[in-house]
Amino acid sequence: MIKVYSDVTKKYYDGVREAEQAEKEYEAEKSEAAEIRKKMAKDVEEKRKVYEEAKTAYYSSLKAFCDKYGNYHMTLGKEDWERLLSDFLLF
């Protein structure tokens, strides 16, 4: 029996039908993965917008407080420093 090689899946199959079926399944999985990636990217972008809005509101409130009272004291723990630095680092 002759083996059929699929350029799409990069595998050998026992027949043309098996190869075509595998290619269809591969393309469906690839399409589904692309849709999931697109949805996740959209979710990340929405959360980034919410984060930026919250950060802007925080800095605005902090500035108003400092303008009125001179300064604002915070005690920072390890988690706080990591959160602050995460704005400047790429994980």
C-alpha positions as CSV (number, residue, x, y, z in Angstrom):
1,M,0.0,0.0,0.0
2,I,1.2,3.5,-0.9
3,K,1.5,6.1,1.8
4,V,0.2,9.6,1.1
5,Y,2.0,12.6,2.6
6,S,0.1,15.7,3.5
7,D,1.8,19.0,3.1
8,V,-0.8,20.6,5.4
9,T,-0.4,18.2,8.4
10,K,3.2,17.1,7.6
11,K,2.2,13.5,8.2
12,Y,1.8,10.3,6.2
13,Y,-1.5,8.6,5.7
14,D,-2.7,5.2,4.3
15,G,-4.8,6.8,1.6
16,V,-6.0,10.0,0.0
17,R,-9.3,10.0,1.8
18,E,-7.6,9.7,5.2
19,A,-5.2,12.5,4.2
20,E,-8.0,14.8,3.1
21,Q,-10.0,14.1,6.2
22,A,-7.0,14.8,8.4
23,E,-6.4,18.1,6.5
24,K,-10.0,19.1,7.0
25,E,-9.8,18.4,10.8
26,Y,-6.4,20.2,11.0
27,E,-7.8,23.3,9.3
28,A,-10.9,23.2,11.5
29,E,-8.7,23.0,14.6
30,K,-6.5,25.8,13.3
31,S,-9.5,28.0,12.6
32,E,-10.9,27.3,16.1
33,A,-7.6,28.1,17.7
34,A,-7.5,31.4,15.8
35,E,-11.0,32.3,17.0
36,I,-10.0,31.5,20.6
37,R,-6.9,33.6,20.3
38,K,-8.9,36.5,18.8
39,K,-11.4,36.4,21.6
40,M,-8.7,36.3,24.3
41,A,-6.9,39.2,22.6
42,K,-10.1,41.2,22.7
43,D,-10.6,40.4,26.3
44,V,-7.1,41.4,27.2
45,E,-7.5,44.7,25.3
46,E,-10.8,45.4,27.1
47,K,-9.2,44.8,30.5
48,R,-6.2,47.0,29.5
49,K,-8.6,49.8,28.8
50,V,-10.3,49.3,32.2
51,Y,-6.8,49.2,33.9
52,E,-5.7,52.4,32.1
53,E,-8.9,54.2,33.1
54,A,-8.5,53.1,36.8
55,K,-4.9,54.1,36.8
56,T,-5.8,57.5,35.4
57,A,-8.5,58.0,38.0
58,Y,-6.1,56.9,40.8
59,Y,-3.3,59.3,39.7
60,S,-5.9,62.1,39.4
61,S,-7.1,61.5,43.0
62,L,-3.6,61.2,44.3
63,K,-2.6,64.4,42.6
64,A,-5.6,66.2,44.1
65,F,-4.8,64.9,47.5
66,C,-1.2,65.9,47.3
67,D,-2.1,69.4,46.0
68,K,-4.4,69.9,49.0
69,Y,-2.3,68.2,51.7
70,G,1.3,68.2,50.4
71,N,2.0,64.5,50.3
72,Y,0.5,61.0,50.7
73,H,2.2,58.3,52.7
74,M,2.0,54.7,51.7
75,T,3.8,51.6,53.2
76,L,4.7,49.3,50.4
77,G,5.2,45.5,50.8
78,K,6.8,43.1,48.3
79,E,3.6,42.6,46.3
80,D,3.1,46.4,46.1
81,W,6.5,46.9,44.6
82,E,6.0,44.0,42.1
83,R,2.7,45.6,41.0
84,L,4.3,49.0,40.6
85,L,7.2,47.7,38.7
86,S,5.0,45.6,36.4
87,D,4.1,48.8,34.6
88,F,7.7,49.0,33.5
89,L,8.6,45.4,33.1
90,L,7.4,42.8,30.5
91,F,6.8,39.9,32.8
